[in-house]
Amino acid sequence: MKVLDEYFHYYDLAKDDETSKERLISLFSEEIEFVLNGDRKQGMNSWKGFLNMFYEGTFEMKHMYEGWKPVSEDPGTYETKWAVCGKKATGEVYTLTGVDKARLDTKGKIVYLENIPDTANAFDKYKSI
């Protein structure tokens, strides 16, 4: 579970700190599958592309989460409720809430991550990656 806790920690720091960004990326399997608002992407290159695009449009952010709990109907999968507040590069401030689901591979790396925001279409601008 430490890997999942580190995910939020390093995600917030990685925008301005290359060491934190490398640590964040190291938490993930090369075969990462991630889902943003139902849009499914695969592979480390797609994950890095998403991160780069996200951080370019972000000035600052902070995540809070409740703690990862097992998903009973999907063994090996965990979920947590989260909230984030941030400031976009444009100066606009925002808040979002939602649920993340994650699964680790046999090496303890995140192999699946699904972000389910409460706001419909919250990640539509990232569909092009």
N, C-alpha and C positions, 0 to 999 in steps of 0.2 A: 504493500500500500504506500510505502514511502515514495515510490515513483509517481504515483498519482497526486500525492500532496505536493511533490516538487514541481509537477506540471504547472499548477497555478502560480507558485512562487516564481519560477523562472520565466513564465510567460509575461508577467508584469515587468520584470527587470530587463528582459531581452531587448526591448526597444532601444535602449541607450547603452547597453553593456554587451560587448561582443563575447566575453567569457560566459555570461549568462545565456546568451543566444546559443552558443555551442553546447552548453549543458542542457538547455531545453531540447535541442535537436537530438542529443544523445539519448534522451529518454524514449525515443521512438524507434520502432523497427523499420528497416529499409522497406518492408512490405506494408507500411502503414496504409490503412484504409480510413478515411475520415469523411464525415457527413456533416454538411452545413445546410440547415433548413431543407433536408431531404436530398440535396445535391451531393452525390457520391463521387469522391476522388480517390485515387490510389497512387502509392509510391512516394518515396522521399522527395523526389523533385517537385511533385505537386504540393507536398506539405511545405517545403521551403519557399516555393512560389507564393503560396497563400500567406505565409508569415511575412515575407518581404512586402507584399502588397498591403497587408494589414498595417504593418508598422510604418509604412510611408504615409498613410493617411491618419496616423495617430500621433498626438503630441504626448499624452499621458493617460494612464489608466490604473485601476486597482480592482482586483477581484476579491470577493468574499465567497466562501462556500461552506456548506453544512458538514461535510465529511462524507467520504465514500462508503456506500453500503452495498452489499451484494444484491443483485437482481434475482429474485427467486425463480422466475420463469426462464432465466438464461444463465445457467451455471458458468462461473468464471468471468461474468460481466458485473461491473460496479457502476453505480450512479450517484450523483450528488446534485443538489440544487445549488445554484450560484447566482450572484448578482455582480454587476460590474458598473462602475461609473468611470467616465473618461472625458477627455477633451480631444477632439479631432484636430488635425493639422490646420483646419480652416478656422479654429477658434470656437466652434460649436461644442457645447457640452452635451453629454448623453448619459442615460442609464439603460441597462438591459438586465433582464432576469431570465432564467431558464434552467434546464437540466442538461448535464453532460452524462453520457454513458461511455464506458471504456472497458477494454479487455486487454490483458497482458499476454504476451507469448511465453513460451517455455523459458526464455532467457530473461524474463522480467521486464521486457520492453513493451511500450504501448503499441499494439498492433491494430487496434480499432478505437476510434474516438468519434462519437456522435454528439454534436452540439444541437440542442433543441431549444431555441430561444422562445420566450413567451410572445414576442413580437413577430408576427408573420413577415416573411421576406427580409429579415434583418441582415442577411448575408448575400442578398441577390447580386450585389456589385462584384462579388468574388467568383461568380459562376464561370467567368472567362478563363480561370487558371486551369 
